[in-house]
Amino acid sequence: MGTHSLALCLDAPMQSWGSKSRGNIRDTGREPSKSGVIGMLAAALGVSRDDTDALVELSRLRMGTRVDREGILERDYHVTLNVPTTAGGGHRTALSNRYYLADAVFLVVLEGDDDAQLARIEAALGAPVWPLFLGRRAFPPARPLIQNSEGEQMCSGLGLMPQPMEAVLANHPWLEDRPEVREAERRRTDRTPLRTVADCDSRTPGAELRLDVPLSFKPGDRRYAARAVRTSAVPLTDEMISVKESACT
């Protein structure tokens, strides 16, 4: 027992992490939502939408995110023809705006006191029961979330670590995999810090509330609780760039 963390790499050409979507506007946050990440873990473990106890257990994990590559906010304008009306008397044309992040890369860290639970999640992410996606079904991961247990060199999350979330966010190898960007950052002396968003106590100065802790995914009974997060930053160090560099180039 003791505090352990699970480090994941979330990388895809497109990601979408909506928490306030209503009607014809589908939003996205600038970093992964807790509901989206917990939903992905539930898919990996094979947790059904009706199993609220298992969902709440997963939601108790603390979560922190480090933005290793800021995404570009993009918008899709959708036109859907011949949509049945709610009254059932005809059809209509439905218009919607769907936002997503392009080319973003995130380090997501989950912290808990039950290392056996985190180990089960780690194993499930390597062999998921249901397909994994980053916010929407059309957005699968571009690389493994965790490097494999055989130690194959790859630029990905290091998986289960005997460290608290804050330490992993501050020290985990940088997940940027473009060689030219890594080389440019290595030469720079004025590197831009990496933005972090992490669970915190609601009394922490600068804390903000986000309504994205899933309590139920049941159809017709989706429920969420609030959590407090604090936005901060960690320096991009030489060690974070150079560690296992060959895996990222």
Secondary structure, 3 states (H helix, E strand, C coil): CCCEEEEEEEECCEECCCCCCECCEECCCCCCCHHHHHHHHHHHHCCCCCCHHHHHHHHCCEEEEEEEECCEEEEEEEEEEEEECCCCCCEEEEEEEEEEEECCEEEEEEEECCHHHHHHHHHHHHCCCCCCCCCCCCCCCCCCCECCCCCCCCCCECEEECCCHHHHHHHCCCCCCCHHHHHHHHHCCCCCCEEEEEECCCCCCCCEEEEEEEEEEECCEEEEEEEEEEEEEECCCHHHHHCCHHHHC
